[in-house]
Structure formats: structure tokens, C-alpha cells
Amino acid sequence: MTQPFRMFSVRVGRLNRLSPNFLRVTFTGEDLEHFADNGYDQRIKLILPVPSHGLSKLPDGDDWYAQWRAMPDEDRNPMRTYTVRRARPEAREVDVDIVLHGDSGPMSRWACAAEVGDELVIIGPDSRYDGPPSGLEFRPPEGTGAVLIAGDETAAPAICAILERLPAGVAGEALIEVATRGDFLPVETAGDVKVTWLARDGAPHGAHLVPAVREAAARLLPAVSAVTDFQDVDVDTTELWEVPEAPSGPLYAWLAGEAAVIRTLRRHLVGERGMDRRAVAFMGYWRLGRSEDWAA
């Protein structure tokens, strides 16, 4: 039986340094013809080689994940979550934009040293699966009046992919906080969405994004109705990942990035402005001071 996701063996086809902190990696592979181009914020996993044995010990089969988790740390291939920037199954290519942050993590270390021909594995959607697509969190309701999209540099590839897929007639705002002005990337959208890039320039994460989202929410959702029974999330012990299955309402919001920043925005939109939680997707992509493994 065909599963929603499968492993794709790929290699680096091209490398394109988009900005000081963004690298676009174009992956190629023969079986990428079966990679599903589902659009929006398609989530995938990248599995990296280990210097001592490459990908030779990577488990496969239906129980590969349990086997992978049980492997000794020194043998286990690092796995990280990313978003498809563009998929071209007809050309057997997938683009992934990677944020570079030096030697502080396995993905950035790999990307900084990547060369054409390097091999890894993508876990992504199989186009032969006949069920509903998986790994998509941007799910605006039919006929929504406006969208509010916001995130940091880790969410920038997803936000750009969303903006490029938005149909004409969709209004709203998109806010993207990145490290420097040099990381502002060109993006086009058919929708009537105002795109604003925000440069931290050494300020803490969220320093510009939080007030910008507050101001945008006031413009897009003027009515304020504080929630008395609001329940916060401890992002140091719990993964912040709330995606409504059946969103509704005049405004749909999608927010992703550093978990504490997203928690602050969640508190404002839901707790202070009274926005319906069924109309907001909140995703803590990462937590400052933690590796991705902490939430695995």
C-alpha cells in the first residue's frame, strides 16, 4: 500500500547563495518524479550522512523510525524538518532554502560545506498516494476575508512558498523577521497581501516581529474581546504546534518561528484580542537554546 510519505534518495544538483544567511539547495534524484507538488508549506525531513558511514546504516521499511530512534547516537543519521521552497517533479528537482548559522547545528554544518553531488535522503510526499496530502499546515478556510502570515527566518521559505501560491483576491499582510537587511528576499504573490521584511540587526528574536504583528492584527481584526479562560503553553516542556483542522472566521492567521516568540503572539491574538483558535495556526519551529531533537 502506498504511504503518504516515503524516502527519496537524492544528491545536491545546484547550490545558490541567496543572501548572507540563506542557501538554496536544489536536490535531484531519479525517483523525485514521484515527489508530490502539494504547494504552500509542504513539510519534509532531511536526513544527513554521518561522516563515518554516510547513509549506509539508515534503516528502511515500515518501522524505520523506531529503528532510527533506537540506534546509538554515534550511528544515528541527523534528521531535520524543512519546508519545500519549490518542487519540480517533472524535472526531478526539489529546492530547499536553508538558514545558515555557522557550526551550531548539523544541518548548518552540512550546508556550509555542501558540494554538488553530495548525497542525502528526503522524506517527502509520494504523488502516488491517493489520500489527502499530509504535512501542510497552511489551511485557510474557503472565502476567508484576509490572512495574517508571520514568522522568522526559519519560516521565511514557507512564507514565500505560501505567498507565491496564494490566489488572486486574497488580502492581508505577511511579516518576516530576518537577521539582516541583506536577507530580504524577492517574492511575488497574486494576492493583495502586503509583504514586510524586518531586520533584527542584532536585536533579540521577535523584537521587531511581535510589535509588527500586534499592529497588523489591529488593522485586520479591529474588534478586541479578551479571553478570560486563556491557557498559555510552556514552550520549555511542550511543543507549540496548533493547527486547526477546520478553520473559520473573517481572518486566518499562520505564525511560525522561535517557540517563545510564537507563544507571545498566540497570547496576544487569542488571549488579548479574542481571535478564535480555530482560525490560527501556531507553530514553534524551534526553541532558542535547544536542538530540534528536544521536541522529537
Secondary structure, DSSP 8 states (H G I E B T S, - for coil): ---SEEEEEEEEEEEEE-SSSEEEEEEE-GGGGGB----SS-EEEEE--BTTTBTTT---STTHHHHHHHS-TTTS--EEEEE-SEEEGGGTEEEEEEE--TTSSHHHHHHHH--TT-EEEEEEEBTT--S---S------TT-SEEEEEE-TTTHHHHHHHHHH--TT-EEEEEEEESSGGG------SSEEEEEEEE-TT--TTTTHHHHHHHHHHHH-------TT-----TTTS--EE--SS--SSEEEEEEEEHHHHHHHHIIIIIIS---GGGEEEEEEE-TT--GGGG-
